[in-house]
Amino acid sequence: SAASSPVDLIVSDLRLAHGEAGTTLVADLRARYGIATPALIVTGDRSLKTAREIKEHQLPFLYKPLPAGRLKSLMAQLLNLKPGLKS
């Protein structure tokens, strides 16, 4: 049986330390806990190559700098909450 995830939502930068990718981190955490924890990637790289890379992993993403309202709205969508609902 699948374990429960210790997190409700993963928000990761695309480029992490030591050349690791946020998309890999998301895949690893999902595999570890056996559930598709909602995830969001953020990046400052606006190249088409980067957009394609993230889309290949079927993850939503936002470009930095992040507008606070857009980030909050997307997080609420990913958590299946209505915008403005406080948890």
N, C-alpha and C positions, 0 to 999 in steps of 0.2 A: 504494500500500500504506500501511497505517496506521503511523504512527510509534509508538515505544514511549513510554510515559509516564515522566517522570522521578520520579514519585511512586507509591507503592503504595496510598495512601489519602488522601482529602481530608477534613479536619475543619475546618468553617468555622462561624463565628457567622452567624446569619441576617442581622443588621444590620451592615453594614460601613461604612467611612468614605465620606463624600461621597454618602450615600443609596443606595449600592449594596447589593445583596442577595447573600447567600451562595449562594442557589439559582442566581443568574445566573453567579456565579463558577464553580460546578460545571459548568454547561452550557457555558460558554466554554472551560474547560480540557478537558472531554471532546471538544468540537468541534476544538480545536487539535490534540490528539494522536490523534484518530480512534478512541479506545477509551473504553469506559464504566468509567473509573477508579472504584472504590468510593468512596462519599462519605457523610458524616454531617453533619447540621446541628445546631447547638446554639443555644438561645435562652432568654432569660429571660421572654419574652412568652408567657403561658399562655392567650391569647385563642383562641376558636374560629376566628376569622378567620385568625390566624397558623397554626394547625394545618392548616386547609384549604389555605392558601397553600403550605405545605411539601409536603403530601400530593399536591397537583396536580403537583408535580415528581417524585413517586414516590421521595422520599428519606426514609430513616429520620432521626429526630430525637430529641434528649434535651433536657429542660429543665434550666436552670441553677438552683441549683448542681448540678454533675454528681457523682453518686456514683461514686467511682473504680472500684469493682468493676463497675458497670453499663457504664461507658464502656469499660473493658478488655474486657468480654464482647462488647459490640457490635462493637468494633473487630476482635476475633478472628473473629467471625462474618463480618464484611465481608471479611476477608482469607482466609477459608476455613481458619482455623487452629482447632485445638482449644483451648478455654480452658486457660490455664496453660502453653501451649507458648511457649517463648521463641525469638525469631528473632535 
